[in-house]
Amino acid sequence: MLLPHGYEGQGPEHSSAKLERFLQLCAEDNMYVCNITTPANFFHVLRRQMKQEFRKPLIIMSPKSLLRHPDVISTVDELNKGNFQEIIDDKTKKPDTIQKVILCNGKIYYDLMAKKEKAHDKIAIVRIEQLYPFAQKQLAALKKKYKNASEWSWVQEEPENMGAWSHILRHLRDWNLSVVARPE
């Protein structure tokens, strides 16, 4: 199921896919819920879906604006030799210097990257492409990688009482995460 979802001023039919409702339906690995940010990852999630012997529902939330965003590109190698990535880490060269890690998903990543380029280099932005099943092991590895980070935040464009925040909070209870979101 491909659902347009993004707070871009395009009207309620584009922002009301209700990501939180799909996440509330998740249990016992019954479906996949994703918010894809690159063409290669989109290709590989569809490819994974077709190659599985037993297909579960695949829910993809994505705004239409990512179809024409100038930064949403993938190389031919990423398409040919890549695979689906549940989490896409920041391409920072010095993880020991990172002081703040921002976890996000979807279009807001590109907004954050535009701001990060103007700011300093002590911030890492990590995209969670697949919200369910939750990639707990990959996130635990990231926690070790960014061991010097003193602040961890979840950033979403949805209001705080909507979106993936409550889902993230359930999975990362002991992480002392802060949230940046629209008011309820």
C-alpha positions as CSV (number, residue, x, y, z in Angstrom):
1,M,0.0,0.0,0.0
2,L,1.5,3.3,-1.1
3,L,0.2,6.2,1.0
4,P,1.0,9.8,0.4
5,H,1.9,11.3,3.7
6,G,3.6,14.6,4.5
7,Y,2.7,17.9,6.0
8,E,3.4,20.0,3.0
9,G,0.4,22.2,2.7
10,Q,-1.2,20.0,0.0
11,G,-4.4,19.4,1.9
12,P,-5.7,16.8,4.4
13,E,-5.7,13.9,1.9
14,H,-1.9,14.2,1.7
15,S,-1.2,14.4,5.4
16,S,-3.7,12.0,6.9
17,A,-2.4,8.6,6.1
18,K,-2.3,8.1,9.9
19,L,1.1,6.4,10.3
20,E,0.4,5.8,14.1
21,R,-2.7,3.7,13.3
22,F,-0.8,1.3,11.1
23,L,1.9,1.1,13.8
24,Q,-0.8,0.2,16.4
25,L,-1.9,-2.7,14.2
26,C,1.6,-4.2,14.2
27,A,2.2,-7.3,16.2
28,E,4.1,-10.6,15.8
29,D,5.8,-9.5,12.6
30,N,2.4,-9.3,10.7
31,M,3.4,-6.5,8.3
32,Y,6.1,-4.1,7.2
33,V,5.7,-0.3,7.8
34,C,8.2,1.8,6.0
35,N,8.9,5.5,5.2
36,I,11.4,5.3,2.3
37,T,13.7,8.2,1.5
38,T,15.8,7.0,-1.5
39,P,15.0,5.5,-4.9
40,A,17.3,2.6,-4.3
41,N,15.8,1.7,-1.0
42,F,12.3,2.0,-2.5
43,F,13.4,-0.4,-5.3
44,H,14.9,-2.9,-2.8
45,V,11.9,-2.9,-0.5
46,L,9.6,-3.7,-3.4
47,R,12.1,-6.3,-4.6
48,R,12.2,-7.9,-1.1
49,Q,8.4,-8.0,-1.1
50,M,8.3,-9.8,-4.4
51,K,11.0,-12.3,-3.6
52,Q,9.6,-13.5,-0.2
53,E,7.8,-16.9,-0.2
54,F,5.2,-15.6,2.2
55,R,4.2,-12.0,1.6
56,K,3.0,-9.8,4.4
57,P,1.4,-6.5,3.8
58,L,3.8,-3.7,3.0
59,I,2.8,-0.2,4.0
60,I,4.9,2.6,2.6
61,M,4.3,6.2,3.7
62,S,5.9,8.8,1.5
63,P,5.0,12.3,0.3
64,K,4.7,13.0,-3.4
65,S,7.3,15.8,-3.1
66,L,10.1,13.2,-2.7
67,L,9.4,12.2,-6.3
68,R,10.8,15.5,-7.5
69,H,13.1,16.6,-4.7
70,P,16.6,17.4,-6.2
71,D,18.5,15.6,-3.4
72,V,16.5,12.3,-3.6
73,I,18.8,10.4,-5.8
74,S,20.5,7.0,-5.9
75,T,23.5,5.8,-7.9
76,V,23.3,2.9,-10.3
77,D,25.6,0.9,-8.0
78,E,23.1,1.4,-5.1
79,L,20.4,0.0,-7.4
80,N,22.5,-2.9,-8.8
81,K,24.5,-4.0,-5.8
82,G,22.6,-2.6,-2.9
83,N,19.9,-4.1,-0.7
84,F,17.1,-2.8,1.5
85,Q,18.4,-0.9,4.5
86,E,16.1,-0.7,7.6
87,I,18.3,2.1,8.9
88,I,20.5,4.6,6.9
89,D,23.2,6.0,9.1
90,D,24.8,9.4,8.7
91,K,27.8,9.3,6.4
92,T,30.0,11.1,9.0
93,K,33.6,10.2,9.0
94,K,34.3,10.9,12.7
95,P,31.7,9.2,14.9
96,D,33.7,10.0,18.0
97,T,33.2,13.8,17.5
98,I,29.4,13.5,17.3
99,Q,27.6,15.2,20.3
100,K,24.0,14.9,19.1
101,V,22.2,12.1,17.2
102,I,18.9,12.8,15.5
103,L,16.7,9.9,14.6
104,C,14.0,10.6,12.0
105,N,12.2,9.1,9.1
106,G,10.7,10.3,5.8
107,K,10.9,13.7,4.1
108,I,12.0,15.6,7.2
109,Y,15.4,14.1,6.8
110,Y,16.0,16.3,3.8
111,D,14.9,19.4,5.7
112,L,17.2,18.5,8.6
113,M,20.2,17.9,6.1
114,A,19.6,21.4,4.7
115,K,19.9,22.9,8.2
116,K,22.8,20.6,9.1
117,E,24.9,21.9,6.2
118,K,24.6,25.4,7.6
119,A,25.4,24.2,11.2
120,H,28.4,22.5,12.6
121,D,29.5,18.9,12.0
122,K,28.8,17.5,15.5
123,I,25.4,16.2,14.6
124,A,24.5,12.9,13.0
125,I,21.2,12.3,11.3
126,V,20.0,8.7,11.2
127,R,17.0,7.6,9.1
128,I,14.8,4.8,10.3
129,E,13.4,3.6,7.0
130,Q,11.5,0.6,8.4
131,L,9.5,1.3,11.5
132,Y,8.1,-2.2,11.8
133,P,9.5,-4.7,12.4
134,F,11.8,-2.5,14.4
135,A,15.5,-2.7,13.8
136,Q,16.6,-3.0,17.4
137,K,20.0,-4.6,16.7
138,Q,21.0,-2.0,14.2
139,L,20.1,0.8,16.6
140,A,22.0,-0.9,19.4
141,A,25.1,-0.9,17.1
142,L,24.5,2.8,16.4
143,K,24.3,3.6,20.1
144,K,27.8,2.0,20.5
145,K,29.1,3.8,17.4
146,Y,28.0,7.2,18.7
147,K,29.2,6.5,22.3
148,N,30.2,10.1,22.9
149,A,26.8,11.6,21.9
150,S,25.2,13.2,24.9
151,E,21.9,14.0,23.3
152,W,19.5,11.7,21.3
153,S,16.4,13.1,19.7
154,W,13.5,11.8,17.6
155,V,12.3,14.4,15.0
156,Q,9.0,14.1,13.1
157,E,6.9,16.5,11.1
158,E,3.6,15.1,12.5
159,P,2.2,16.5,15.7
160,E,3.6,14.9,18.9
161,N,0.5,12.8,19.5
162,M,0.6,11.4,16.0
163,G,3.2,9.9,13.8
164,A,5.8,7.4,15.0
165,W,6.8,9.0,18.3
166,S,4.8,6.7,20.6
167,H,6.1,3.7,18.6
168,I,9.7,4.8,18.9
169,L,9.3,5.6,22.6
170,R,8.0,2.0,23.2
171,H,11.1,0.5,21.6
172,L,13.7,2.9,23.0
173,R,12.4,3.4,26.5
174,D,15.8,3.5,28.1
175,W,17.4,5.8,25.6
176,N,16.3,9.1,27.2
177,L,15.1,10.4,23.9
178,S,13.7,13.9,23.4
179,V,11.2,14.7,20.8
180,V,10.9,17.5,18.3
181,A,7.5,17.7,16.7
182,R,4.5,20.0,16.1
183,P,2.3,20.6,19.1
184,E,-0.6,18.2,19.7
